[in-house]
Amino acid sequence: MKTNKQTKAQRIAELERKLREAEAGQAHVYHFASQTIDKASIDSLMGSGVIITLTVLGGREIHSPVLIRDGLSKETIEALKADYLCSYELATLYKPKGVVK
């Protein structure tokens, strides 16, 4: 059986990715994301833009960075807020015994 020995740099990169993923999935992150996403709107970024990269858990990139000129539309921001809410609800689905919702 062959073992693929990671170099120190590979191990550090993997651990950094895992840390980013763990931090991104914490419930409080959705609150702060929904509070600050409006800063990426057309009203705030006219003449500038937002760079978006989509990466799945495990580090695979869906697409490379792309520039959305002048910021995100109101429809995109509202859709992202709805996704934040859905993800928050899934993240907090399981409660300790005795918690009444």
C-alpha atoms as a printed R data frame, in Angstrom:
    type eleno elety resid chain resno       x      y       z
1   ATOM     1    CA   MET     A     1   0.000  0.000   0.000
2   ATOM     2    CA   LYS     A     2   1.445  3.341  -1.054
3   ATOM     3    CA   THR     A     3   1.072  6.328   1.197
4   ATOM     4    CA   ASN     A     4   1.070  9.790  -0.314
5   ATOM     5    CA   LYS     A     5   3.271 11.778   2.011
6   ATOM     6    CA   GLN     A     6   2.328 15.451   2.086
7   ATOM     7    CA   THR     A     7   4.981 18.098   2.141
8   ATOM     8    CA   LYS     A     8   4.885 20.639   4.950
9   ATOM     9    CA   ALA     A     9   3.553 23.309   2.552
10  ATOM    10    CA   GLN     A    10   0.768 20.981   1.321
11  ATOM    11    CA   ARG     A    11  -0.244 20.127   4.874
12  ATOM    12    CA   ILE     A    12  -0.341 23.815   5.850
13  ATOM    13    CA   ALA     A    13  -2.435 24.652   2.753
14  ATOM    14    CA   GLU     A    14  -4.872 21.826   3.551
15  ATOM    15    CA   LEU     A    15  -5.211 22.876   7.184
16  ATOM    16    CA   GLU     A    16  -5.764 26.517   6.188
17  ATOM    17    CA   ARG     A    17  -8.508 25.420   3.766
18  ATOM    18    CA   LYS     A    18 -10.169 23.293   6.446
19  ATOM    19    CA   LEU     A    19 -10.020 26.196   8.907
20  ATOM    20    CA   ARG     A    20 -11.618 28.584   6.358
21  ATOM    21    CA   GLU     A    21 -14.381 26.023   5.731
22  ATOM    22    CA   ALA     A    22 -14.993 25.482   9.463
23  ATOM    23    CA   GLU     A    23 -15.136 29.218  10.157
24  ATOM    24    CA   ALA     A    24 -17.449 29.829   7.174
25  ATOM    25    CA   GLY     A    25 -19.973 27.282   8.460
26  ATOM    26    CA   GLN     A    26 -20.425 28.776  11.930
27  ATOM    27    CA   ALA     A    27 -23.938 30.064  12.602
28  ATOM    28    CA   HIS     A    28 -22.955 33.627  13.537
29  ATOM    29    CA   VAL     A    29 -21.269 34.146  10.162
30  ATOM    30    CA   TYR     A    30 -24.654 34.252   8.421
31  ATOM    31    CA   HIS     A    31 -25.795 37.154  10.613
32  ATOM    32    CA   PHE     A    32 -22.768 39.289   9.795
33  ATOM    33    CA   ALA     A    33 -22.871 38.361   6.098
34  ATOM    34    CA   SER     A    34 -26.517 39.432   5.835
35  ATOM    35    CA   GLN     A    35 -25.724 42.702   7.638
36  ATOM    36    CA   THR     A    36 -22.822 43.643   5.355
37  ATOM    37    CA   ILE     A    37 -23.815 42.270   1.928
38  ATOM    38    CA   ASP     A    38 -25.505 45.582   1.070
39  ATOM    39    CA   LYS     A    39 -22.017 47.113   0.874
40  ATOM    40    CA   ALA     A    40 -21.576 45.108  -2.352
41  ATOM    41    CA   SER     A    41 -24.568 46.774  -4.049
42  ATOM    42    CA   ILE     A    42 -24.652 48.917  -7.152
43  ATOM    43    CA   ASP     A    43 -25.486 51.891  -4.915
44  ATOM    44    CA   SER     A    44 -22.211 51.430  -3.018
45  ATOM    45    CA   LEU     A    45 -19.873 50.276  -5.782
46  ATOM    46    CA   MET     A    46 -20.750 52.304  -8.876
47  ATOM    47    CA   GLY     A    47 -17.533 52.617 -10.875
48  ATOM    48    CA   SER     A    48 -15.947 49.720  -8.979
49  ATOM    49    CA   GLY     A    49 -16.969 46.088  -8.708
50  ATOM    50    CA   VAL     A    50 -17.104 42.818  -6.801
51  ATOM    51    CA   ILE     A    51 -14.861 39.831  -7.515
52  ATOM    52    CA   ILE     A    52 -16.605 36.496  -6.987
53  ATOM    53    CA   THR     A    53 -15.047 33.036  -6.809
54  ATOM    54    CA   LEU     A    54 -17.151 29.957  -6.139
55  ATOM    55    CA   THR     A    55 -15.412 27.190  -4.212
56  ATOM    56    CA   VAL     A    56 -17.060 24.023  -2.870
57  ATOM    57    CA   LEU     A    57 -16.179 22.278   0.374
58  ATOM    58    CA   GLY     A    58 -12.968 20.394  -0.211
59  ATOM    59    CA   GLY     A    59 -11.413 23.249  -2.146
60  ATOM    60    CA   ARG     A    60 -12.558 22.526  -5.708
61  ATOM    61    CA   GLU     A    61 -13.169 25.772  -7.569
62  ATOM    62    CA   ILE     A    62 -16.431 25.995  -9.544
63  ATOM    63    CA   HIS     A    63 -15.168 28.997 -11.454
64  ATOM    64    CA   SER     A    64 -12.191 31.273 -11.268
65  ATOM    65    CA   PRO     A    65 -12.522 34.882 -10.066
66  ATOM    66    CA   VAL     A    66 -14.917 36.998 -12.114
67  ATOM    67    CA   LEU     A    67 -15.544 40.736 -11.812
68  ATOM    68    CA   ILE     A    68 -19.135 41.929 -11.463
69  ATOM    69    CA   ARG     A    69 -18.800 45.539 -12.522
70  ATOM    70    CA   ASP     A    70 -20.583 48.249 -10.513
71  ATOM    71    CA   GLY     A    71 -21.506 45.769  -7.747
72  ATOM    72    CA   LEU     A    72 -24.302 43.290  -7.172
73  ATOM    73    CA   SER     A    73 -27.893 43.918  -8.193
74  ATOM    74    CA   LYS     A    74 -30.598 44.251  -5.544
75  ATOM    75    CA   GLU     A    75 -32.072 40.956  -6.773
76  ATOM    76    CA   THR     A    76 -28.750 39.147  -6.296
77  ATOM    77    CA   ILE     A    77 -28.339 40.608  -2.811
78  ATOM    78    CA   GLU     A    78 -31.867 39.559  -1.807
79  ATOM    79    CA   ALA     A    79 -31.243 36.053  -3.212
80  ATOM    80    CA   LEU     A    80 -27.995 35.802  -1.222
81  ATOM    81    CA   LYS     A    81 -29.767 36.938   1.943
82  ATOM    82    CA   ALA     A    82 -32.391 34.229   1.388
83  ATOM    83    CA   ASP     A    83 -29.620 31.646   0.976
84  ATOM    84    CA   TYR     A    84 -27.913 32.915   4.159
85  ATOM    85    CA   LEU     A    85 -31.184 32.464   6.056
86  ATOM    86    CA   CYS     A    86 -31.698 28.950   4.686
87  ATOM    87    CA   SER     A    87 -28.118 27.974   5.574
88  ATOM    88    CA   TYR     A    88 -28.468 29.477   9.060
89  ATOM    89    CA   GLU     A    89 -31.631 27.473   9.657
90  ATOM    90    CA   LEU     A    90 -29.853 24.286   8.572
91  ATOM    91    CA   ALA     A    91 -26.830 25.117  10.757
92  ATOM    92    CA   THR     A    92 -29.064 25.535  13.806
93  ATOM    93    CA   LEU     A    93 -31.467 22.685  13.059
94  ATOM    94    CA   TYR     A    94 -30.352 20.462  15.912
95  ATOM    95    CA   LYS     A    95 -30.857 21.930  19.366
96  ATOM    96    CA   PRO     A    96 -29.763 20.655  22.768
97  ATOM    97    CA   LYS     A    97 -32.368 18.657  24.641
98  ATOM    98    CA   GLY     A    98 -34.839 20.919  26.458
99  ATOM    99    CA   VAL     A    99 -34.603 23.900  24.081
100 ATOM   100    CA   VAL     A   100 -38.062 25.028  23.003
101 ATOM   101    CA   LYS     A   101 -38.373 27.018  19.815
